Structures are given as C-alpha cells and as structure tokens.
C-alpha cells in the first residue's frame, strides 16, 4: 500500500482542489451546520423583530470599537476603496478563517463560536422589512463566498486535529507516524488556504462595493 495520499502530487494549487474533493463529506456537514444556524437565525429574527433591532445596535457599537472596522469605515467615508478592501480581506482571513474556523477545528469546541456567529448573522439579515430583504439579496453572494471559505478553513482545522489525535483515522490504510500525518495535514492545509485566500480576496472586493452601493 502506498504511503502517498492520492491528492499529494506536487501541484500545489491543484492539490488544494483534490484535498477539498477528498473531504466533501466534512464540507457538507459544515455547510449544514453554518447555513443551518443562519436559517434558524433568519426565522428567529422574523419572529422577534425587536430583538433584531437590539442586536443591530449592539453590533454597531462593537464595530465602532473594533480597530479594523474603524479603519474600514473611515476608508469608506474617504472613498478609499483599496484600503477598505485590504483591511476587510486581512480581517476575514485572520479572524474568522484562521483563528476561529481553522483554530476552532483544531480545538474542536470553539467551532460553537462559528455556529453562534452564523445564527447572529441570520438574525441581522432576517428580512423583517423591505430594506432588510434588499440588503440580504445584495449581500448574498458575499455571504455565500465567505461562508464557503470558513467551511474550508474548518475542514483543514479538523484534519489537523485528527492528524494529532487519530492519525490512522485520517489516512486509512497508510502506515504513517503521527509526525508524518501531521506533516501531510499541514501541507493539505496550505494547499487549501491558497483557495481560501483567493475566495476571501474576491469576496472582500464584492463586500466593499456592496457596502458602497447600499
């Protein structure tokens, strides 16, 4: 039996797609979790419009106190689109993708934070008014792209955890040491992050142009 994973060919960018294909079940599960939480939040918001207003005010305060958000908002006021895009991309890559999704995948339990954040997003985007419906429709492509990037980041995080905890479960039929498994998991993580970075870069551009059009 070969100790070479079927997706590890040395073609870095293509290997990322092969890793994602090999992990389609995990991708499906995380999509169900995240979009499920979002849909639950939407229905909760529809039934509790007052809670939506209260939550929106709390988020506004949080955004004003967040250094990255302040930079983006100030850039938008100055019509400095490039700065807004760059800092939106950096924030989405470091915080939701790497620290929460991948870090949450490694630690397993913090994934609950991601699910709760998608619930909150669902409440905020709940179409309780025509204006909210318009914003949801306009923002949906960005929401879809960012969610998939966080799904991919969560999957590689779980694989890194499995590489440490249960190597044989991650690479069935291969006689690999824990160190070898972790090394391959890190390589797989890097190849997938090429695609995560590409998706988040495009979504940051769309997000800023969406904000400027609302």
Secondary structure, DSSP 8 states (H G I E B T S, - for coil): ---S-TT-SS-HHHHHHHHHHHTHHHHHHHHHHHHHHHHHHHHHHHH-HHHHHHHHHHHHHHHHH-HHHHHHHHHHHTT-HHHHHHHHHHHIIIIIIIIIIIHHHHHSTTHHHHHHHHHHHHHHH--SSHHHHHHHHHHHHHHHHHHHHHHHHHHHHHHHHHHHH-HHHHSTT----HHHHHHHHHHHHHHHHHHHHHHHHHHHHHHHHHHHH-
